[in-house]
Amino acid sequence: MARAGLNAERLAEAGAELADEVGFEQVTVSALARRFDVKVASLYSHVKSSHDLKVRIALLVLQELADRAVDALAGRAGKDALVALANVYRDYAREHPGRYTAGQFRLDPETAAASAGPQHSRMTRAVLRGYDLDEPEQTHAVRLLGSVFHGYVSLESAGGFSHSAPDSDESWARTLDALDALLRNWPTPNAP
């Protein structure tokens, strides 16, 4: 019998905590059962599998990030909004490395569409309104920002910038300056 108080939501939260401690790849139903000192079978009344657990953790993370971004973006525009959004992802990855990895977990299209993921895209597009980009250039810019934010954060968390000067914080600030300059001077596509 499962311990009182265990449900799918609590297991996702505990799985997210475990991800931060041991890495998202190590999160399984068995690992959570050990954490709660219950039999593995008792958790299957709340989650279908380790994959289902990881999906639930990913959904939790996407919502946590979206909530932080909404708060950070309130009342900001242009470069201030760009920096605020970028810092949400970087700060979250620093505070919650396992959860951040979980946020990259591939979801099936239906689950992804119902998640907070589309909210992230809408917030990035809201930031880009300050740069006056029309489609399809706005979509290109959304992809660029996601790639730069995730790439930088991933390299930094792997220790990729800890070997030499200048400090990573200085490079981050310069990266955001460069993105702002690029977005203000977005290249015009070549006309056919």
N, C-alpha and C positions, 0 to 999 in steps of 0.2 A: 504494500500500500504506500502511496506517495505521501510524503510529509505534508502536513497541513500548510496551506499557503502557497504551494507550488502550482503554477499555471504556466501557460505558454509565454505570457508576458514576463513573468519573473524569471523563467528559464532564459529568455533572450537577454534580459538585463545581466543575469549571472554569467551567461556566455560572453557578453561584451566585457565584463570585468575580467573574466578568465583570459580573453583575447589580449587584453592589455598586459596581463601578467606573463603569459607563456607564448603568445603569438596566435593569430587567428587560425593558422593552419592546424594548430594543436587542439582546437575546440571540437569536441565530440560529445555525443550524448553520454558515452561512458565516462568521460572526464567530469561532466556535470554530476552524474550519479555519484561519483566518488566525492565530489565537493559537498553534496548534500547528504552523503552517507545513506543513500537509498539504492535499491536495486535498479539496474538499468531499465528493466521491463516496466517499472512504475512510471518512468518518465515518458514512455511511449503513449501514454494516455493524453499527453500534452503536446508532444511533437512527434512527427512521423518518422524522422530519421535525422542523422547528423546534417544532411543537406538542408532539410527543412529548418533545423535550428540555425544554420548559417544564414539562410534567407531571412529569418526573423531578426537576426542580429544586424544584417545589412540594412533592413528596413528601419530598425531602431536608429542606427547610425545616420542614415540619410535624413531622418526626421530631426535628430539632434543637431546636425549641421545646418539644416534649413532654419531651425529655430534660432540658432546663433546668428546666422546670416541676416535674418529679418531684423533682429535687434541691432546688429552692427550697421546695417544700411539705412536705418531710419534717419531721415533728414539729411542724407548725404547725396552728393552728385559729383560727376566728373572724377578727377583723380582721387578725391577723398573717398568716394564710393569704391573705386577700384582697389585702393589700398585696404580699405575695411574688409572687402570681400576676400581678398587674397590672404589677409591675416587671419580670417576665420579658419580657413583650411590649414594654414601653417600652424597656428596655435593649437588647433584640435589635434593635428598629427603629433605634435610635441607632447601634449597632455595625454593622448590616448592612441598610442601607436598601433595597437592591435585592432582597435575599433576603426581607425583610419583605413587600415588594410581591408577590413570588413566592408567598408563603404565602396570598395572597388569590386566586390563580389558580383559576378555576372548573374543577372536576374533574367527570367524569361520575360518576353515582351509584355505580356499581360500584367505580371507582377510589377515590372518596372514602370509601366504606365500608371498604375494605381499607387505608386510609392511617392515619396517626397522628391524623387529624382527630377521630375519635370519642373518642380518648384525651383530647383537649383538653376535650371536653364532659364526660367523666367526671370529670376533675380539677376543672372548674368546679363540677360538682354536688357533689363532695366538699367543696369550700370552702363551698358553700351549706348543707351539713348542719349546720354550726355556727350557722346562722340558722334552723333548724327550719321550712323551707318545704316544703309538700306540693305535689304536682302538682294543677293545671297551673301553679301559681304559681312553682314551681322552674324550669320551662321559660321562663316570662316573665323571670325573674331571670337565667338563663343568657344570654338574648338581650340583656337590658339591659347586662349586664357586657361582653359582646363588643362591643356597639355603642359603649359609652363608651370602653373601652380602645382599640379601633380608631379611633374618631373622634378622640379626643384625640391619639393618636400620629400620625395622618395630618395633622391640622391643625398639630401642632407641627413635624413634619418638613418641612412646606411653608412654615414660617416664620410661621405665623399668629399666634403668641404672642410674637414677638420685637419687636413695635412699642411695647410699653408695659409699665409696671410694674403689678402685681408680677411677679416672676420666674416663669417657667413651672414651676419646681420647687415653688414655693409653691402655685400653682394646682393642680398635680397632687396634692399632699398634701391640700389642701382637698377636691378631688374625691373622693379615696379616703375621707376622713372622712365626706363626705356620702353616699357609697354605703354605707358601714358603717351609718350612722344609718338610711338608708332600709331596708336589709335587716333591721335589728333591729326596725323598725317597719313592716313591709311592709303596705300597705293591704289591707284585707279586701274582696274583691269584693262588689259589691251583690247581695244576694239577690233573685231574681225575685219 
